[in-house]
Amino acid sequence: MTLGHTRLLAISLLAGATQIAIPAAAQTRPAPAGTQTVPSPPPGANLPVIEPIVPDAEFEKAIPAISPDDDPELSRPLESIDEFERRLAAQQPGETNPASTTITDPAAEAETPAPAPIGSAPVRDAELAAPLPPLETFKVEPATFAEPEKDTRDVEVAYLVQVNGLGDAAEADGLEGRFNDASALKGGKGKAANAAQVSSRAGEDIVLLKKLLAAEGWMDSRVISRIEQPQAEAGKPLTVVFDVVPGKRFAFTSVEIDAAPTIPATLIRDNLALQVGEPVIAERVLGAEAKVALALPENGYPFASVGQRDVLLDQDTGGADYTLPVAVGPRGSFGAIVSSGKEAFGADHVEVLARFKPGELYDSRKVDDLRQALIATGLFRSIGVEPKGTGKPGPDGTEVVDLAVQQEAGPPRVIAASAGYNTGEGFRIEGSWTHRNLFPPEGALIVSGVAGTQEQGAGVTFRRSNAGKRDRSFELGLDLNHSSYDAFSAYTGRLAARVSYDSTPLWQKRLTYAYGAQIIGTNESVYDVTLGARERRTYAIAGLTGQIGLDTTDSLLDPKEGFRVTALVEPEGSLQRGFSPYARVQLDGSAYYPVGKNLVVAGRMRVASIQGVDLDDLAPSRRLFAGGGGSVRGFAYQQLGPLDPAGDPTGGRSLNEAAFEVRYRFGDYGVVAFADVGQSYATSLPDFSNLRAGVGLGARLYTNFGPMRVDLATPLARRPGEGWLNVYVSIGQAF
């Protein structure tokens, strides 16, 4: 096989230096009085010795000898200074300039005119010797031109682009589409300032076409461009024509790997997805090499690296011999975790976050998982996790590899706020101050407050994240709250403890759960059927809570596909007249289906029931209500369900709700059409009767922390007292 190649020869040039000797008189200068004279070093002191490029003897030998017989002028004696000055005065009568030392050829003196006087020669032009006029008398005259000034405005040129010769290459590999996306001519949208700009863009596109063809295996393609001027009709656009000759498409004739043995032996070859006979496509080559670079650390080789590929092309046959050097390095197993830097917590807590144990085969995916878990704590300005070889033997012939965790703790204090508005609830602002690591490791103190049109409150919470186990949190909270709604007015205190395994914006989990206990003391207004009026009652409630959820969606705040199911059970009881137990049960589900690239259909349902207690013995704040932004849009907050004689809602012991949305997104904006339906009932089981429905439109603004929504809804079959338009503003989708 004849191989075509080019050799590049590196030529090294050695530069010499010439030393210039300075006369001693020119090297010294009298020092001013009162200064200390420092003797100068002798010429050439401390300078490197530089060998002459051409030795003197060789130089003298190379120059031909000159004798007086060759040129009589060489033997003629020089004239004296007096003779020279007299001769100069004779040439220019009345003017002598002894300082001038111009030497002329005596033989040419009679023929060559004397040079003009320079230096200190007198000025004969009276205008040059005249004093300048005063500045205030100077007058600026506008410049005039012999011809009128031409119009220098750019004349726009229109053009078309035509590419010939791509043929099957354009169809098979989408070259024409990629050319259109990156073309300078196409980017100009058929307009240019002048013909020169069109030519410049054509030159850029020639380079682009050659790169695109080479990336698909056509290494020796030729591209020629020309600009065709319209002849028949003036004003028609130019046509820039590219004639492409793709040439021979190169294909792999061999694929070789230069690497030490691995376990398993075919680890590298199985992940290098290049086959003999397939075209040399740059994207596939880079992808195959990247896969090898990922697969080795995932299978026990933390220090592996992929070298520079070698591709030898045969210009005659179109073959390509491919060789990939790989430095495998030692096979490793997990060792200890070593922490350093400005620490938020120690290495022992980092081990709680790790999903691997010492002695397991090294897997870079588990290292990345640990890095993400550290980021999710929110405690670091920067974090690094890198493998470090120890040279110690590990199991199965591996080397123990420690993980070096470099911490840079960030600011521990966080201030957060959110605001919203719902018809029936009014305005609501929530704020919190958090010290995320007041009780290391990850022990946070949270002080929060609510200020709203119909709700005010404050609370304090202690939260331990990753409490003894990855992703598990423990919370202990105390809050005081005042709420004033049409259904009830309440002053409530609550002490609660909760253990949870929840999703976060950085770490969405498929399976979640929570369990805990709470004690509630509340003083509320309640409608008394026997009195026929409202009165205030005090309730003491104690109970447990348990929740489990399954989430298969692709996003926590803006899901586009998948489903969610959550079940909540709260066994609790009243304490004021002994212990009267009852249970609250709620089931929520939602599903999301993408119809197109920007269109999503979503649905939601909720069924809830309270068993084992009469409605009159149940605190109003613990009853079930329907209506509002998180329930049935189109109705005010808590307005659906049983009403007292005054027309105020009393709440119920069961409810059912459903919602349907069509979401369309364009860029950072979106629109939503929705329909909600639901009702609450005084009975302990919903009977799906007297369902009320609301419909509406919503707007979405998509941000990096989730969508902001504004929904406008109206009730169907509106009844007296119900508003015709209800507004809901909040963060996140409705469900």
C-alpha positions in Angstrom: 0.0 0.0 0.0 1.4 3.3 -1.0 1.0 6.0 1.7 0.8 9.6 0.9 2.3 11.9 3.5 4.2 15.1 4.1 7.3 15.6 6.3 7.9 18.8 8.0 11.6 19.7 8.6 12.4 22.0 11.5 15.2 24.4 10.6 17.1 26.1 13.5 18.8 29.4 12.8 21.7 30.5 15.0 21.9 34.3 15.4 25.3 35.9 16.0 26.1 39.2 17.7 28.5 42.0 16.8 30.4 43.8 19.4 30.9 47.5 18.9 33.9 49.0 20.6 33.2 52.5 22.0 36.2 54.9 22.3 37.2 55.5 25.9 36.6 59.2 25.5 33.0 58.6 24.7 32.5 56.3 27.6 33.2 58.7 30.4 31.5 61.8 31.6 32.5 64.2 34.4 30.4 63.5 37.5 28.5 66.4 39.1 30.0 67.9 42.2 29.0 66.1 45.4 28.3 62.8 43.7 30.2 59.5 44.1 31.6 58.1 40.9 31.3 54.3 40.5 33.9 52.9 38.1 32.4 51.3 35.0 33.3 47.7 34.3 35.7 47.2 31.5 34.1 46.6 28.1 32.9 43.1 27.7 33.0 42.3 31.4 30.4 39.7 32.5 29.3 39.3 28.9 29.2 35.9 27.2 31.9 35.1 24.7 30.4 35.1 21.3 32.2 33.3 18.5 32.3 35.3 15.3 30.1 34.0 12.5 33.0 34.2 10.0 36.6 34.2 11.4 38.8 37.2 10.5 41.3 35.1 8.5 38.5 33.6 6.4 36.9 37.0 5.9 40.2 38.6 4.7 40.9 35.7 2.5 37.4 36.0 0.8 37.9 39.7 -0.1 40.0 40.2 -3.2 43.2 42.4 -2.9 43.1 45.9 -4.3 46.3 47.6 -5.6 47.0 51.3 -6.4 47.4 50.3 -10.0 43.8 49.4 -10.2 42.5 52.8 -9.1 44.9 55.9 -9.1 42.5 57.8 -6.9 43.4 55.4 -4.0 47.0 56.7 -4.0 46.2 60.4 -4.3 47.0 62.3 -1.0 44.1 64.0 0.8 43.8 67.8 0.5 44.3 70.0 3.6 41.4 71.6 5.5 42.5 75.1 4.3 42.4 74.0 0.7 39.0 72.3 1.2 37.6 75.6 2.7 39.0 77.7 -0.1 37.6 75.4 -2.7 34.2 75.5 -1.1 34.3 79.3 -0.8 35.1 79.5 -4.5 32.1 77.4 -5.4 29.7 79.5 -3.2 31.0 83.1 -3.0 30.2 84.9 0.2 29.2 81.7 2.0 31.5 79.6 4.0 30.5 76.8 6.4 33.5 75.2 8.0 31.1 73.0 10.0 30.0 71.3 6.8 32.2 68.3 5.8 30.6 67.3 2.5 33.2 65.4 0.4 32.8 65.5 -3.4 34.5 63.7 -6.2 36.9 66.2 -7.8 36.5 64.5 -11.1 32.7 65.3 -11.1 32.9 68.7 -9.6 32.6 70.6 -12.8 29.5 68.7 -13.9 27.5 68.3 -10.7 25.8 71.5 -9.3 26.6 72.4 -5.7 24.2 71.1 -3.1 21.8 73.4 -1.4 23.0 74.9 1.8 21.9 73.1 5.0 22.6 73.3 8.7 23.4 76.8 9.7 23.3 78.2 6.2 21.5 81.6 6.0 17.9 81.8 5.0 17.3 83.8 1.8 13.5 83.6 1.8 12.1 86.8 3.5 8.8 85.1 4.3 10.5 82.4 6.3 12.4 85.0 8.3 9.4 87.2 9.0 7.8 87.0 12.5 4.5 85.0 12.9 1.3 87.1 13.0 -0.6 87.3 16.4 -2.8 84.3 17.1 -6.0 86.4 17.5 -5.6 87.6 13.9 -5.3 84.1 12.4 -8.4 83.3 10.4 -9.5 79.7 9.4 -10.6 79.4 5.8 -12.7 76.4 4.8 -11.1 74.0 2.4 -12.3 74.0 -1.1 -12.2 71.1 -3.6 -11.7 71.3 -7.3 -14.4 68.6 -7.8 -17.7 68.1 -5.8 -17.4 65.5 -3.0 -18.7 62.1 -4.0 -21.5 60.3 -2.1 -19.6 57.8 0.2 -22.7 56.0 1.4 -22.6 52.2 1.1 -24.6 50.8 -1.7 -26.3 47.6 -0.5 -25.8 44.5 -2.7 -28.3 41.7 -2.8 -27.1 38.1 -3.5 -28.2 34.5 -3.8 -26.2 31.4 -2.7 -26.0 28.2 -4.8 -24.0 25.1 -3.8 -23.3 22.5 -6.5 -21.7 19.0 -6.2 -22.6 17.9 -2.7 -24.9 15.2 -4.1 -25.3 12.2 -1.8 -23.2 13.8 0.9 -25.7 16.4 1.6 -28.6 13.9 1.9 -26.7 11.2 3.9 -25.0 13.5 6.4 -27.1 16.7 6.4 -24.2 18.8 5.2 -26.4 21.3 3.4 -28.4 22.0 6.6 -25.2 22.4 8.7 -23.8 24.7 6.0 -26.9 26.8 6.0 -26.7 27.1 9.8 -23.1 28.3 10.0 -22.6 30.0 6.6 -21.5 33.6 6.6 -23.4 34.3 3.4 -26.6 32.7 4.8 -26.1 34.6 8.0 -26.1 37.9 6.0 -29.6 37.0 4.8 -28.8 37.8 1.2 -27.6 41.4 1.8 -24.2 43.0 1.9 -22.7 46.5 2.1 -20.8 46.0 -1.1 -19.4 43.3 -3.5 -16.1 43.1 -1.5 -18.1 42.0 1.5 -19.8 39.3 -0.6 -16.4 38.1 -1.7 -15.1 38.0 1.8 -18.0 36.0 3.0 -17.6 33.6 0.2 -14.0 33.0 1.3 -15.2 32.1 4.8 -17.7 29.7 3.4 -15.1 27.9 1.3 -13.2 27.1 4.5 -16.5 26.1 6.2 -17.4 23.6 3.4 -14.0 22.0 3.4 -14.2 21.6 7.2 -17.7 20.1 7.0 -16.6 17.6 4.3 -13.4 16.6 6.1 -15.5 16.0 9.3 -17.5 13.5 7.3 -14.5 11.7 5.8 -14.0 13.6 2.6 -10.4 14.7 3.3 -9.3 15.8 -0.1 -12.3 17.8 -1.3 -12.0 20.8 -3.5 -14.3 23.9 -3.3 -14.3 26.7 -5.9 -16.4 29.8 -5.7 -17.4 32.4 -8.3 -19.7 35.4 -8.3 -22.1 35.6 -11.3 -23.4 39.0 -12.3 -26.9 39.3 -13.8 -26.7 40.3 -17.5 -30.2 40.6 -18.7 -31.8 42.9 -16.1 -30.2 45.6 -13.9 -30.9 45.4 -10.2 -31.1 41.7 -10.0 -29.1 40.0 -7.2 -25.7 38.5 -7.6 -25.4 34.7 -7.4 -22.5 33.2 -5.3 -21.9 29.7 -6.7 -19.9 27.1 -4.9 -18.7 24.1 -7.1 -17.8 21.3 -4.7 -15.9 18.1 -5.7 -16.0 15.9 -2.5 -13.4 13.5 -3.8 -12.6 10.2 -2.1 -14.3 9.4 1.2 -11.9 7.8 3.6 -12.9 4.7 5.6 -11.2 2.8 8.4 -9.0 -0.2 7.3 -7.8 -1.0 10.8 -8.7 0.1 14.3 -6.0 -0.6 16.9 -5.6 0.1 20.6 -2.3 0.6 22.2 -2.9 0.0 25.9 -1.9 -2.3 28.8 -4.2 -5.2 29.6 -7.5 -4.5 31.5 -10.1 -6.4 33.5 -12.1 -7.4 31.6 -9.7 -7.8 28.7 -12.2 -6.2 26.1 -13.1 -3.2 28.3 -11.6 -0.6 26.0 -12.6 -2.3 22.7 -16.2 -2.8 23.8 -16.5 0.9 24.4 -14.6 2.1 21.3 -17.5 2.1 18.8 -15.4 2.3 15.7 -15.5 -0.5 13.1 -13.4 -1.4 10.0 -15.1 -0.2 6.9 -17.1 2.7 8.3 -16.3 6.3 7.1 -13.9 8.4 9.1 -16.5 10.7 10.7 -15.0 13.2 13.3 -18.1 13.2 15.5 -18.1 9.4 15.8 -14.4 9.3 16.5 -14.7 11.9 19.3 -17.7 10.3 20.8 -16.1 6.8 20.8 -13.0 8.2 22.5 -15.1 10.1 25.1 -16.9 6.9 25.9 -13.6 5.1 26.5 -12.5 8.0 28.8 -15.7 7.6 30.8 -15.8 3.8 30.9 -12.4 3.2 32.3 -12.9 5.2 35.6 -16.4 3.7 35.9 -14.8 0.2 35.9 -12.0 0.6 38.4 -9.4 2.7 36.6 -9.4 6.2 38.2 -6.2 7.5 36.6 -6.8 6.3 33.0 -6.3 8.8 30.2 -6.8 8.7 26.5 -3.9 9.8 24.4 -3.7 11.6 21.0 -5.1 9.3 18.2 -2.9 8.5 15.2 -4.7 8.3 11.8 -2.6 7.3 8.8 -4.4 8.0 5.5 -3.7 6.3 2.2 -4.4 8.8 -0.6 -4.5 6.1 -3.3 -7.0 3.6 -1.7 -8.9 6.0 0.7 -8.0 3.8 3.7 -7.3 5.0 7.2 -5.3 3.2 9.8 -6.5 4.3 13.3 -4.5 3.8 16.5 -5.6 5.0 19.9 -3.0 5.1 22.8 -4.5 4.7 26.2 -2.7 5.0 29.6 -4.7 2.6 31.8 -3.0 3.2 35.1 -3.6 1.0 38.2 -6.9 -0.7 38.9 -8.2 0.8 42.2 -10.7 0.3 45.0 -12.2 2.8 47.4 -10.1 3.7 50.5 -10.6 6.5 53.0 -12.1 9.9 52.6 -9.7 12.8 53.5 -11.1 16.3 54.0 -9.2 19.6 53.9 -9.8 23.3 53.3 -12.3 25.6 54.9 -14.6 22.9 56.2 -18.4 23.0 56.8 -18.1 19.5 58.4 -15.6 16.7 58.7 -14.8 13.6 56.7 -17.0 11.5 59.0 -20.1 13.3 57.8 -18.9 13.1 54.1 -18.9 9.3 54.6 -22.6 9.5 55.5 -23.3 11.0 52.1 -21.2 8.4 50.2 -23.0 5.6 48.5 -20.0 3.3 48.6 -17.9 1.4 51.2 -14.2 1.0 51.5 -12.9 -1.9 49.5 -15.5 -1.6 46.7 -14.2 -1.3 43.2 -13.6 2.3 42.2 -16.5 3.8 40.2 -16.4 7.4 39.1 -20.2 7.5 38.9 -20.3 7.1 42.7 -17.7 9.8 43.1 -19.9 12.2 41.0 -22.9 11.2 43.1 -21.0 12.2 46.3 -20.0 15.5 44.7 -23.6 16.2 43.8 -24.7 15.4 47.4 -22.2 17.8 48.8 -23.4 20.5 46.4 -27.0 19.8 47.4 -26.2 20.7 51.1 -25.9 24.3 50.0 -23.1 24.9 52.4 -20.2 25.3 50.0 -18.8 28.0 47.8 -16.8 25.4 46.0 -16.2 21.7 46.4 -13.7 19.2 44.9 -13.5 15.4 45.1 -10.5 13.8 43.5 -8.9 10.3 43.7 -5.5 10.0 45.2 -3.3 6.9 44.8 -1.8 5.4 48.0 0.3 2.6 46.6 -1.3 0.2 49.2 -2.6 -3.1 48.0 -6.4 -3.6 48.0 -8.7 -6.5 47.4 -8.6 -8.5 44.1 -5.2 -7.1 43.1 -6.3 -3.5 43.2 -4.6 -0.4 44.7 -6.3 1.5 47.5 -7.5 4.9 46.2 -8.4 7.6 48.8 -10.8 10.4 48.0 -9.5 13.9 48.7 -12.4 16.3 49.5 -11.4 20.0 49.2 -14.0 22.1 50.9 -14.6 25.9 50.6 -17.5 26.7 52.9 -19.8 29.4 51.8 -21.9 31.9 53.7 -24.1 29.9 56.2 -26.8 32.5 56.5 -29.7 32.8 54.0 -32.6 35.2 53.7 -35.5 34.1 51.5 -38.9 35.5 50.7 -41.9 34.7 48.5 -45.2 36.5 47.7 -48.5 35.5 46.2 -52.1 36.6 45.7 -55.3 34.5 45.6 -58.9 35.6 45.5 -60.3 34.8 48.9 -56.9 34.6 50.6 -55.7 38.1 49.6 -52.0 38.9 49.5 -49.5 36.7 51.4 -45.8 37.3 52.0 -43.6 34.7 53.5 -40.0 35.3 54.7 -37.3 33.3 56.5 -33.8 33.7 58.0 -31.7 30.5 58.0 -28.4 29.7 59.5 -27.7 26.5 57.6 -24.9 25.1 59.8 -25.4 26.5 63.3 -25.3 23.1 64.8 -22.7 21.1 62.6 -23.0 18.9 60.7 -25.9 20.4 58.8 -27.9 21.5 61.8 -29.9 24.6 60.7 -31.9 27.1 62.6 -34.8 28.7 60.7 -36.8 31.7 61.8 -39.9 32.3 59.5 -42.8 34.7 59.3 -46.0 35.1 57.4 -47.7 38.5 56.7 -50.9 38.4 54.7 -54.3 39.9 54.3 -55.9 37.1 56.2 -53.0 35.2 57.8 -50.2 36.3 60.1 -47.7 34.1 62.0 -44.2 33.3 63.0 -42.2 30.1 63.7 -38.8 28.7 64.6 -37.5 25.3 63.3 -34.5 23.2 63.9 -33.6 20.9 61.0 -30.9 18.3 60.7 -30.2 17.3 57.1 -28.7 14.0 56.2 -29.5 12.9 59.8 -27.4 9.7 60.2 -28.3 8.7 56.7 -28.1 10.1 53.2 -31.1 12.3 52.3 -32.9 11.8 55.5 -34.0 15.0 57.5 -35.3 15.6 61.0 -37.3 18.7 61.9 -38.6 20.0 65.2 -40.7 23.1 64.8 -42.8 25.5 66.9 -45.1 28.1 65.2 -47.9 30.5 66.2 -50.5 31.6 63.7 -53.5 33.8 63.3 -55.9 33.3 60.4 -59.2 35.0 59.6 -61.3 33.5 56.8 -65.0 33.3 56.1 -65.0 29.7 57.3 -63.3 30.4 60.6 -61.1 32.7 62.6 -58.3 30.9 64.6 -55.4 31.5 66.9 -53.2 28.4 66.7 -50.1 27.1 68.2 -48.3 24.0 66.9 -45.4 21.8 68.1 -44.3 19.2 65.5 -41.5 16.7 64.9 -41.0 15.1 61.5 -38.6 12.7 59.8 -38.7 12.9 56.0 -37.1 11.7 52.8 -38.1 14.4 50.3 -37.2 15.7 46.9 -35.3 19.0 46.5 -34.7 21.2 43.5 -31.2 19.7 43.1 -32.1 16.1 44.0 -35.5 14.9 42.8 -36.3 11.4 44.3 -38.5 8.7 42.8 -39.7 7.5 46.2 -40.4 9.8 49.2 -41.8 9.3 52.6 -42.4 11.2 55.9 -43.6 10.4 59.4 -44.0 12.4 62.6 -46.1 13.6 65.4 -47.7 16.9 66.3 -49.6 18.7 69.1 -52.0 21.5 68.2 -53.7 24.0 70.5 -56.2 26.3 68.8 -59.0 28.7 69.7 -61.5 29.1 66.8 -64.8 30.5 65.9 -67.3 27.8 65.0 -71.0 27.8 64.0 -73.1 26.1 66.7 -76.1 24.4 65.3 -78.0 24.4 68.6 -77.3 28.1 69.2 -77.8 29.1 65.6 -74.8 31.4 65.9 -71.0 31.4 65.9 -69.0 31.0 69.1 -65.4 30.5 70.1 -64.1 27.1 71.2 -60.7 25.8 72.2 -59.4 22.6 70.8 -56.4 20.4 71.9 -55.3 17.9 69.3 -52.6 15.4 69.2 -51.8 13.0 66.4 -49.3 11.2 64.1 -48.7 11.8 60.4 -47.4 9.4 57.7 -46.9 10.1 54.0 -45.5 8.1 51.0 -45.0 9.3 47.5 -44.0 8.0 44.1 -42.6 10.4 41.5 -41.6 9.5 37.9 -41.7 13.0 36.4 -38.8 14.7 34.7 -39.0 17.9 36.8 -39.9 18.9 40.3 -41.4 22.4 39.5 -42.2 22.1 35.8 -42.9 18.4 34.8 -43.6 17.5 31.2 -43.9 13.8 31.4 -44.5 11.0 34.0 -46.8 10.8 37.0 -47.0 11.4 40.8 -49.0 9.6 43.5 -49.0 10.7 47.1 -50.9 9.1 50.1 -51.3 10.9 53.4 -52.6 9.4 56.6 -53.0 11.4 59.8 -54.5 9.5 62.8 -55.2 12.1 65.5 -57.7 12.9 68.3 -59.3 15.6 70.4 -58.0 16.0 74.0 -60.4 18.3 75.6 -63.0 15.7 76.7 -60.9 12.6 76.9 -59.3 11.3 73.8 -61.6 11.0 70.8 -59.6 9.4 67.9 -60.3 9.9 64.2 -58.2 9.7 61.0 -57.6 12.0 58.1 -56.8 10.3 54.8 -55.9 11.9 51.5 -54.8 10.6 48.1 -53.3 12.8 45.4 -52.3 11.9 41.8 -51.2 13.8 38.7 -50.0 12.9 35.2 -48.2 14.7 32.4 -48.0 13.9 28.7 -46.0 15.8 26.1 -48.1 16.1 22.9 -45.4 18.0 21.0 -42.1 19.8 21.6 -43.8 22.7 23.3 -47.2 21.3 24.2 -48.0 19.4 27.4 -51.3 17.9 28.6 -51.6 17.6 32.4 -54.2 16.2 34.8 -54.7 16.1 38.6 -57.1 14.4 41.0 -57.6 14.4 44.8 -59.8 12.4 47.1 -59.9 13.0 50.9 -61.9 11.7 53.9 -62.1 12.1 57.7 -63.3 9.1 59.5 -64.5 8.5 63.1 -65.7 12.0 64.2 -68.8 14.2 63.9 -68.4 17.4 62.0 -69.4 19.5 65.1 -66.6 17.9 67.2 -64.0 18.6 64.6 -62.0 21.9 64.8 -62.8 24.0 61.7 -59.1 24.4 60.8 -58.9 20.5 60.6 -61.8 20.2 58.2 -61.7 19.7 54.5 -62.4 22.7 52.2 -62.5 23.1 48.4 -62.0 26.2 46.2 -59.0 28.4 45.5 -55.7 28.4 43.6 -54.5 25.0 44.9 -57.9 23.4 44.7 -60.7 24.5 42.3 -59.9 27.6 40.4 -62.8 29.9 39.6 -63.9 30.0 43.2 -62.7 31.9 46.2 -60.6 30.2 48.9 -62.6 27.6 50.9 -65.9 28.6 49.3 -67.1 25.2 48.0 -68.9 22.9 50.4 -71.5 23.1 53.2 -72.6 26.6 54.2 -74.1 27.8 57.5 -77.4 29.8 57.6 -75.4 33.0 57.1 -73.9 31.7 53.9 -70.4 31.2 55.3 -68.6 27.9 54.5 -68.3 25.4 57.4 -66.0 22.8 55.8 -66.6 19.1 55.5 -65.4 15.6 56.2 -64.7 14.6 52.6 -63.9 16.1 49.2 -63.1 15.3 45.6 -61.2 17.4 43.0 -59.9 17.2 39.5 -58.1 19.5 37.1 -57.1 19.4 33.4 -54.5 21.7 31.8 -53.1 22.3 28.3 -49.7 24.0 28.6 -48.0 25.7 25.6 -44.5 27.2 26.0 -42.7 29.5 23.6 -39.2 30.6 24.8 -39.4 31.9 28.3 -43.1 32.4 28.2 -46.1 30.2 28.2 -49.9 30.1 28.1 -52.2 27.6 29.9 -55.9 26.7 29.4 -57.5 24.9 32.3 -60.7 23.5 33.7 -61.1 22.5 37.4 -63.9 20.7 39.1 -64.6 19.7 42.8 -66.7 19.8 45.9 -66.5 19.1 49.7 -69.2 17.3 51.6 -70.4 17.1 55.2 -70.4 13.3 55.0 -67.3 11.2 55.7 -67.2 9.8 52.1 -67.5 12.0 48.9 -70.6 11.2 46.8 -69.4 13.2 43.7 -72.6 15.1 43.6 -73.2 18.9 43.1 -69.8 19.2 41.4 -68.8 22.8 40.6 -66.5 23.7 37.7 -64.3 26.7 36.8 -62.4 27.4 33.6 -59.7 29.9 32.8 -56.5 31.0 31.1 -53.1 31.4 32.6 -49.7 33.0 31.8 -46.3 31.6 32.7 -42.9 33.2 32.9 -40.2 30.6 33.0 -37.1 31.4 35.2 -34.1 29.4 36.4 -35.8 28.6 39.7 -39.2 27.6 38.2 -42.2 29.1 36.4 -44.1 32.1 37.8 -47.8 31.8 37.1 -50.8 34.1 36.9 -54.2 32.4 36.4 -57.5 34.0 35.7 -60.6 31.8 36.2 -64.4 32.1 36.2 -67.0 29.8 37.6 -69.4 27.9 35.4 -73.1 28.3 36.3 -72.2 31.2 38.6 -74.4 31.6 41.6 -75.4 34.8 43.5 -72.5 36.1 45.6 -69.8 34.3 43.5 -67.2 36.5 41.8 -67.1 36.3 38.0 -63.3 36.6 37.9 -60.8 35.1 40.3 -57.0 35.8 40.2 -54.2 33.5 41.4 -50.5 34.5 41.4 -47.7 32.2 42.7 -44.5 30.4 41.9 -44.6 26.9 40.2 -47.2 25.2 38.2 -50.6 24.7 39.7 -49.7 21.0 40.0 
